[in-house]
């Protein structure tokens, strides 16, 4: 599966599909280094640390632009020079391939 996620684009999810199980998610995790799968397997997250607030915000703005391009948006938590991103497909209450596509592309920004 290596690098396939970077070639894909997020697709709209309006529900009606089952979220990925932990077992189905594990192969995707190999492509999103630094990300962790939640205990309940409903989200993936990654913490980023920067030298200062301004650099953290520049990163957040880049993530926001990418999220708009992909039509898939992470939850973003900011605390001075730290940023925590959480990806989950809210429409189905769990993970889809979109969450991993976005994570792989975010990894290219950092």
PyMOL CGO cylinders between C-alpha atoms (Angstrom):
from pymol import cmd
from pymol.cgo import CYLINDER

trace = [
    CYLINDER, 0.00, 0.00, 0.00, 3.07, 2.26, 0.32, 0.3, 1, 1, 1, 1, 1, 1,
    CYLINDER, 3.07, 2.26, 0.32, 2.49, 5.81, -1.01, 0.3, 1, 1, 1, 1, 1, 1,
    CYLINDER, 2.49, 5.81, -1.01, -0.93, 5.00, -2.43, 0.3, 1, 1, 1, 1, 1, 1,
    CYLINDER, -0.93, 5.00, -2.43, -2.61, 7.38, 0.02, 0.3, 1, 1, 1, 1, 1, 1,
    CYLINDER, -2.61, 7.38, 0.02, -0.71, 10.38, -1.33, 0.3, 1, 1, 1, 1, 1, 1,
    CYLINDER, -0.71, 10.38, -1.33, -2.11, 9.70, -4.80, 0.3, 1, 1, 1, 1, 1, 1,
    CYLINDER, -2.11, 9.70, -4.80, -5.71, 9.57, -3.61, 0.3, 1, 1, 1, 1, 1, 1,
    CYLINDER, -5.71, 9.57, -3.61, -8.24, 12.30, -2.89, 0.3, 1, 1, 1, 1, 1, 1,
    CYLINDER, -8.24, 12.30, -2.89, -10.78, 12.25, -0.09, 0.3, 1, 1, 1, 1, 1, 1,
    CYLINDER, -10.78, 12.25, -0.09, -14.30, 11.40, -1.21, 0.3, 1, 1, 1, 1, 1, 1,
    CYLINDER, -14.30, 11.40, -1.21, -17.46, 12.78, 0.41, 0.3, 1, 1, 1, 1, 1, 1,
    CYLINDER, -17.46, 12.78, 0.41, -18.95, 10.56, 3.10, 0.3, 1, 1, 1, 1, 1, 1,
    CYLINDER, -18.95, 10.56, 3.10, -22.57, 11.15, 3.99, 0.3, 1, 1, 1, 1, 1, 1,
    CYLINDER, -22.57, 11.15, 3.99, -22.90, 8.03, 6.10, 0.3, 1, 1, 1, 1, 1, 1,
    CYLINDER, -22.90, 8.03, 6.10, -24.36, 4.68, 5.18, 0.3, 1, 1, 1, 1, 1, 1,
    CYLINDER, -24.36, 4.68, 5.18, -20.97, 2.93, 5.29, 0.3, 1, 1, 1, 1, 1, 1,
    CYLINDER, -20.97, 2.93, 5.29, -19.39, 1.02, 8.11, 0.3, 1, 1, 1, 1, 1, 1,
    CYLINDER, -19.39, 1.02, 8.11, -16.30, 2.49, 9.77, 0.3, 1, 1, 1, 1, 1, 1,
    CYLINDER, -16.30, 2.49, 9.77, -13.05, 0.61, 9.40, 0.3, 1, 1, 1, 1, 1, 1,
    CYLINDER, -13.05, 0.61, 9.40, -12.27, -1.90, 12.13, 0.3, 1, 1, 1, 1, 1, 1,
    CYLINDER, -12.27, -1.90, 12.13, -8.94, -1.80, 13.95, 0.3, 1, 1, 1, 1, 1, 1,
    CYLINDER, -8.94, -1.80, 13.95, -7.75, -4.70, 11.82, 0.3, 1, 1, 1, 1, 1, 1,
    CYLINDER, -7.75, -4.70, 11.82, -8.75, -2.91, 8.59, 0.3, 1, 1, 1, 1, 1, 1,
    CYLINDER, -8.75, -2.91, 8.59, -7.02, 0.28, 9.80, 0.3, 1, 1, 1, 1, 1, 1,
    CYLINDER, -7.02, 0.28, 9.80, -3.66, -1.28, 10.66, 0.3, 1, 1, 1, 1, 1, 1,
    CYLINDER, -3.66, -1.28, 10.66, -2.32, -1.52, 7.06, 0.3, 1, 1, 1, 1, 1, 1,
    CYLINDER, -2.32, -1.52, 7.06, -3.06, 2.20, 6.62, 0.3, 1, 1, 1, 1, 1, 1,
    CYLINDER, -3.06, 2.20, 6.62, -1.09, 3.03, 9.78, 0.3, 1, 1, 1, 1, 1, 1,
    CYLINDER, -1.09, 3.03, 9.78, 2.14, 2.01, 8.02, 0.3, 1, 1, 1, 1, 1, 1,
    CYLINDER, 2.14, 2.01, 8.02, 1.64, 4.99, 5.68, 0.3, 1, 1, 1, 1, 1, 1,
    CYLINDER, 1.64, 4.99, 5.68, 0.96, 7.58, 8.36, 0.3, 1, 1, 1, 1, 1, 1,
    CYLINDER, 0.96, 7.58, 8.36, 4.05, 7.50, 10.54, 0.3, 1, 1, 1, 1, 1, 1,
    CYLINDER, 4.05, 7.50, 10.54, 3.71, 9.41, 13.80, 0.3, 1, 1, 1, 1, 1, 1,
    CYLINDER, 3.71, 9.41, 13.80, -0.06, 8.94, 13.98, 0.3, 1, 1, 1, 1, 1, 1,
    CYLINDER, -0.06, 8.94, 13.98, -1.71, 6.83, 16.66, 0.3, 1, 1, 1, 1, 1, 1,
    CYLINDER, -1.71, 6.83, 16.66, -4.95, 4.93, 16.47, 0.3, 1, 1, 1, 1, 1, 1,
    CYLINDER, -4.95, 4.93, 16.47, -7.36, 5.58, 19.33, 0.3, 1, 1, 1, 1, 1, 1,
    CYLINDER, -7.36, 5.58, 19.33, -8.18, 2.90, 21.89, 0.3, 1, 1, 1, 1, 1, 1,
    CYLINDER, -8.18, 2.90, 21.89, -11.70, 2.69, 20.49, 0.3, 1, 1, 1, 1, 1, 1,
    CYLINDER, -11.70, 2.69, 20.49, -10.35, 2.63, 16.88, 0.3, 1, 1, 1, 1, 1, 1,
    CYLINDER, -10.35, 2.63, 16.88, -12.66, 5.54, 15.95, 0.3, 1, 1, 1, 1, 1, 1,
    CYLINDER, -12.66, 5.54, 15.95, -9.94, 8.13, 15.36, 0.3, 1, 1, 1, 1, 1, 1,
    CYLINDER, -9.94, 8.13, 15.36, -6.28, 8.69, 14.65, 0.3, 1, 1, 1, 1, 1, 1,
    CYLINDER, -6.28, 8.69, 14.65, -4.26, 11.51, 16.16, 0.3, 1, 1, 1, 1, 1, 1,
    CYLINDER, -4.26, 11.51, 16.16, -0.84, 13.08, 16.06, 0.3, 1, 1, 1, 1, 1, 1,
    CYLINDER, -0.84, 13.08, 16.06, 0.88, 15.68, 18.22, 0.3, 1, 1, 1, 1, 1, 1,
    CYLINDER, 0.88, 15.68, 18.22, 3.20, 18.26, 16.69, 0.3, 1, 1, 1, 1, 1, 1,
    CYLINDER, 3.20, 18.26, 16.69, 5.57, 20.59, 18.52, 0.3, 1, 1, 1, 1, 1, 1,
    CYLINDER, 5.57, 20.59, 18.52, 7.05, 23.79, 17.09, 0.3, 1, 1, 1, 1, 1, 1,
    CYLINDER, 7.05, 23.79, 17.09, 9.58, 26.39, 18.17, 0.3, 1, 1, 1, 1, 1, 1,
    CYLINDER, 9.58, 26.39, 18.17, 6.93, 29.04, 18.76, 0.3, 1, 1, 1, 1, 1, 1,
    CYLINDER, 6.93, 29.04, 18.76, 3.29, 30.02, 18.36, 0.3, 1, 1, 1, 1, 1, 1,
    CYLINDER, 3.29, 30.02, 18.36, 3.76, 31.70, 14.98, 0.3, 1, 1, 1, 1, 1, 1,
    CYLINDER, 3.76, 31.70, 14.98, 5.28, 28.55, 13.45, 0.3, 1, 1, 1, 1, 1, 1,
    CYLINDER, 5.28, 28.55, 13.45, 2.52, 26.42, 14.95, 0.3, 1, 1, 1, 1, 1, 1,
    CYLINDER, 2.52, 26.42, 14.95, -0.11, 28.69, 13.42, 0.3, 1, 1, 1, 1, 1, 1,
    CYLINDER, -0.11, 28.69, 13.42, 1.59, 28.62, 10.03, 0.3, 1, 1, 1, 1, 1, 1,
    CYLINDER, 1.59, 28.62, 10.03, 1.36, 24.83, 10.15, 0.3, 1, 1, 1, 1, 1, 1,
    CYLINDER, 1.36, 24.83, 10.15, -2.31, 24.96, 11.22, 0.3, 1, 1, 1, 1, 1, 1,
    CYLINDER, -2.31, 24.96, 11.22, -3.11, 27.30, 8.34, 0.3, 1, 1, 1, 1, 1, 1,
    CYLINDER, -3.11, 27.30, 8.34, -1.42, 24.92, 5.90, 0.3, 1, 1, 1, 1, 1, 1,
    CYLINDER, -1.42, 24.92, 5.90, -3.45, 22.03, 7.34, 0.3, 1, 1, 1, 1, 1, 1,
    CYLINDER, -3.45, 22.03, 7.34, -6.62, 24.12, 6.98, 0.3, 1, 1, 1, 1, 1, 1,
    CYLINDER, -6.62, 24.12, 6.98, -5.87, 24.79, 3.29, 0.3, 1, 1, 1, 1, 1, 1,
    CYLINDER, -5.87, 24.79, 3.29, -5.23, 21.10, 2.68, 0.3, 1, 1, 1, 1, 1, 1,
    CYLINDER, -5.23, 21.10, 2.68, -8.43, 20.13, 4.52, 0.3, 1, 1, 1, 1, 1, 1,
    CYLINDER, -8.43, 20.13, 4.52, -10.45, 22.49, 2.35, 0.3, 1, 1, 1, 1, 1, 1,
    CYLINDER, -10.45, 22.49, 2.35, -8.88, 21.06, -0.82, 0.3, 1, 1, 1, 1, 1, 1,
    CYLINDER, -8.88, 21.06, -0.82, -9.67, 17.52, 0.33, 0.3, 1, 1, 1, 1, 1, 1,
    CYLINDER, -9.67, 17.52, 0.33, -13.12, 18.29, 1.72, 0.3, 1, 1, 1, 1, 1, 1,
    CYLINDER, -13.12, 18.29, 1.72, -12.19, 16.45, 4.92, 0.3, 1, 1, 1, 1, 1, 1,
    CYLINDER, -12.19, 16.45, 4.92, -11.39, 18.31, 8.12, 0.3, 1, 1, 1, 1, 1, 1,
    CYLINDER, -11.39, 18.31, 8.12, -9.47, 17.29, 11.25, 0.3, 1, 1, 1, 1, 1, 1,
    CYLINDER, -9.47, 17.29, 11.25, -10.21, 18.43, 14.76, 0.3, 1, 1, 1, 1, 1, 1,
    CYLINDER, -10.21, 18.43, 14.76, -7.43, 20.88, 15.62, 0.3, 1, 1, 1, 1, 1, 1,
    CYLINDER, -7.43, 20.88, 15.62, -6.26, 21.66, 19.16, 0.3, 1, 1, 1, 1, 1, 1,
    CYLINDER, -6.26, 21.66, 19.16, -3.68, 24.42, 19.66, 0.3, 1, 1, 1, 1, 1, 1,
    CYLINDER, -3.68, 24.42, 19.66, -1.72, 25.23, 22.81, 0.3, 1, 1, 1, 1, 1, 1,
    CYLINDER, -1.72, 25.23, 22.81, 1.00, 27.82, 22.16, 0.3, 1, 1, 1, 1, 1, 1,
    CYLINDER, 1.00, 27.82, 22.16, 3.63, 25.80, 20.26, 0.3, 1, 1, 1, 1, 1, 1,
    CYLINDER, 3.63, 25.80, 20.26, 1.80, 22.46, 20.31, 0.3, 1, 1, 1, 1, 1, 1,
    CYLINDER, 1.80, 22.46, 20.31, -0.79, 21.22, 17.84, 0.3, 1, 1, 1, 1, 1, 1,
    CYLINDER, -0.79, 21.22, 17.84, -2.85, 18.06, 18.18, 0.3, 1, 1, 1, 1, 1, 1,
    CYLINDER, -2.85, 18.06, 18.18, -4.72, 16.84, 15.11, 0.3, 1, 1, 1, 1, 1, 1,
    CYLINDER, -4.72, 16.84, 15.11, -7.49, 14.26, 15.33, 0.3, 1, 1, 1, 1, 1, 1,
    CYLINDER, -7.49, 14.26, 15.33, -8.90, 12.64, 12.20, 0.3, 1, 1, 1, 1, 1, 1,
    CYLINDER, -8.90, 12.64, 12.20, -12.23, 10.84, 12.24, 0.3, 1, 1, 1, 1, 1, 1,
    CYLINDER, -12.23, 10.84, 12.24, -15.12, 10.66, 9.82, 0.3, 1, 1, 1, 1, 1, 1,
    CYLINDER, -15.12, 10.66, 9.82, -17.86, 12.27, 11.89, 0.3, 1, 1, 1, 1, 1, 1,
    CYLINDER, -17.86, 12.27, 11.89, -20.68, 11.20, 9.53, 0.3, 1, 1, 1, 1, 1, 1,
    CYLINDER, -20.68, 11.20, 9.53, -20.15, 7.55, 10.49, 0.3, 1, 1, 1, 1, 1, 1,
    CYLINDER, -20.15, 7.55, 10.49, -18.54, 7.93, 13.91, 0.3, 1, 1, 1, 1, 1, 1,
    CYLINDER, -18.54, 7.93, 13.91, -15.31, 6.19, 12.98, 0.3, 1, 1, 1, 1, 1, 1,
    CYLINDER, -15.31, 6.19, 12.98, -12.46, 5.84, 10.54, 0.3, 1, 1, 1, 1, 1, 1,
    CYLINDER, -12.46, 5.84, 10.54, -12.55, 5.73, 6.76, 0.3, 1, 1, 1, 1, 1, 1,
    CYLINDER, -12.55, 5.73, 6.76, -9.80, 5.80, 4.18, 0.3, 1, 1, 1, 1, 1, 1,
    CYLINDER, -9.80, 5.80, 4.18, -10.28, 9.59, 4.05, 0.3, 1, 1, 1, 1, 1, 1,
    CYLINDER, -10.28, 9.59, 4.05, -8.78, 9.94, 7.52, 0.3, 1, 1, 1, 1, 1, 1,
    CYLINDER, -8.78, 9.94, 7.52, -5.60, 8.19, 6.42, 0.3, 1, 1, 1, 1, 1, 1,
    CYLINDER, -5.60, 8.19, 6.42, -5.40, 10.09, 3.12, 0.3, 1, 1, 1, 1, 1, 1,
    CYLINDER, -5.40, 10.09, 3.12, -5.55, 13.37, 5.03, 0.3, 1, 1, 1, 1, 1, 1,
    CYLINDER, -5.55, 13.37, 5.03, -2.99, 12.17, 7.60, 0.3, 1, 1, 1, 1, 1, 1,
    CYLINDER, -2.99, 12.17, 7.60, -0.53, 11.12, 4.88, 0.3, 1, 1, 1, 1, 1, 1,
    CYLINDER, -0.53, 11.12, 4.88, -0.84, 14.49, 3.20, 0.3, 1, 1, 1, 1, 1, 1,
    CYLINDER, -0.84, 14.49, 3.20, -0.48, 16.35, 6.50, 0.3, 1, 1, 1, 1, 1, 1,
    CYLINDER, -0.48, 16.35, 6.50, 2.75, 14.45, 7.11, 0.3, 1, 1, 1, 1, 1, 1,
    CYLINDER, 2.75, 14.45, 7.11, 4.13, 16.05, 3.94, 0.3, 1, 1, 1, 1, 1, 1,
    CYLINDER, 4.13, 16.05, 3.94, 3.53, 19.53, 5.40, 0.3, 1, 1, 1, 1, 1, 1,
    CYLINDER, 3.53, 19.53, 5.40, 5.55, 19.01, 8.61, 0.3, 1, 1, 1, 1, 1, 1,
]
cmd.load_cgo(trace, "trace")
